Amino acid sequence: MNTITDTQPLVDMKNISISFGGIHAVDDTSVDLFPGEVVALLGHNGAGKSTLVKILSGAYQRSAGEIQIDGSEAVINNPRDAKAYGIETIYQTLALADNVDTAANLYLGRELLTSWGTLDDVAMEAKAREVMGRLNPRFQRFKEPVKALSGGQRQSVAIARAILFNARILIMDEPTAALGPEETAQVSDLILKLKADGIGIFLVSHDIADVFDLADRVAVMKNGQVVGHARTSEVTKDEVLGMIILGKCPPGATPGPGAVPS
Amino acid sequence: MTDSQTKSAADTARVSQMSVVGRFFKATELDTRMLGMIGALLLIWILFDVFSGGLFLTPRNLWNLSVQTASVAVMATGMVLVIVTRNIDLSVGSILGFVGMIMAVTQAEVLPAIIGFDNPFTWLIALLVGIAVGAAIGALHGYIIAYLGVPAFIVTLGGLLVWRGAAWWVTSGRTVAPMDSTFRLMGGGPSGSVGAMASWIVGLIACVAIVAMIVSARRQRKRFKFPLRPVWAETILAAVGCILVLGAIYIVNIYYWPVGIVRKYIAANNLEVSETELLIAHGVAIPVLIAILVCIVMTFMATRTRFGRYVFALGGNPEAAALAGINTRWVTMKIFIIMGVLCAIAAAISTARLNAATNAQGTLDELLTIAAAVIGGTSLAGGVGTIAGAMIGAVVMQSLQSGMVLLGLDTPLQNIVVGIVLVIAVWLDSLYRKSQI
């Protein structure tokens, strides 16, 4: 793991700021991510972590700062731009169109077309069956709108959509919030598999227990600012909890602009 | 491979527990909701036929019904897209009135001065001008709704007043008549129908299309080794489809021209037959062909194109559609442009049928159109609706109206019945949907 720092970061978000109606939701925040690394973004509800990753996924436009991908500046003005850089996002709300079926959701915005320019539903369903077969082998309800699916099945659809297009950077916003223990374990396995494939993953969570064992590093946010970064091997869960709640940086962490001076 | 085997085993187990009826619906994958609607329509027809003493289910009345439905049916197909995306369009009747007036003035007052009377292109130019104006109005509405963020309800409520006023303003309230003779064919009538032979040809083409669609869908599914419908189910679907089409053609082909028109026809062609011997069938009316064509094009657009997929995704979850990279504003604007074009086509049909344009034309059509779409299964909560359903909804609305006219009900009572039916239909639909999930 220590060799990671020698390579170039996959994503480098530098001094990102965004405000909504005068409130600095994200204020001068920098985070980075290396290939094959899992970085957990932690913080209370409203700390700005979801907003930060939504800037990376193109849902929001930053008001200041720079995003570098593979060392060169990236222009991300909308979700389409982000996807062109191989950035895929699994949103907390899953962002599924409830009234259409699994294949339509997997390919939403990137539909496969026949040579006539019409939707190639059969090819999309075939690919959907293949991907879902890997993620959730028992899943068979391909003809039903996704609102008819269970929470875990919906989650697999959202995950399948993110990995279908050879993502290089994966953002998972509270990926296991709606899942039972068995499904949570499945998602953990998947994260390890993707990590082994060299994909960089941002895990956004407010619950340290969900992500501490999966993550290589943590970045803790509070009131829109970074409290500090740390390798999970160099801090304890309790110390990270202290960062989340009190904003205090332990000795093993690198303090950020949001750290409380001790 | 093992997956599909276990699956089909599980499916068979499930199917064997079902009743014969359940098995039939499962195998044919028919939309039970749509069947229910067709059943309700047949019930309405039979009741009217019984109470009117057999006046309703006659070739003549059914033919008239088809022509009367055409204009609202055309607009209802667009209203489906509007409502699916959680919008509404209250202005379609007024746009129809305004565009109809523009087309009438174009062909009756502007074009004769430039290219002379009875020019073979008059109808086409008038129609294209109308479609352009309709598209422009739709684009304006769509722009205000999608890019300026004014709710569709308000924009089109404003449009309802603006375009009705504008229709009056074009000729200061004067009725414009008559229409160009070719243009008038779009309104139906004995000469605006294609006759027996052409109708049979249309019917046969439709049958070939039905069979071809079923065969090609089956071939596609086979290519990817998906579960197939049983052959008997496919055969039944194809047979029922063809019988319905040919039956409808048969009915319009046994509605003959009225004696008065036949007499004129004999005189004009110097024929040596008596007017009661010469039976000339109407066949399918041109406005009905236009409506069916619109239905096919709109269904194709809604189900087979990216745009259609985006419309439904946008209706199901606007935020998800935007996060998937869909340009939701442009999709919304396009929907209103299409709605404007369809209003223009509907205006051509109704102006041609009336052989005049009046400033009151299309008044309250917005409500009939919305009712047709909603009765046809379009959910006001967004995300759900079919073009074919809206067409059937339009037929239901028109059947109620013309049936009550046949029964001699007073106009106020007609409105009361239509209003009650609308509410009950939507209530039944919501019950059905709750039972489904």
Interface residues (C-beta under 8 A of the other chain):
Chain A: S57 G58 A59 N78 P79 R80 K83 T89 Y91 T93 L94 A95 L96 A97 D98 N99 V100 A104 L108 G109 R110 E111 L113 G117 T118 L119 V122 A123 E125 A126 G133 P137 Q140 P145 K147 A148
Chain B: D3 K7 Q220 R221 R223 F224 F226 F300 T303 R304 T305 R306 G308 R309 Y310 F312 A313 L314 G315 G316 N317 E319 A320 A321 A322 L323 A324 G325 I326 G383 V384 I437
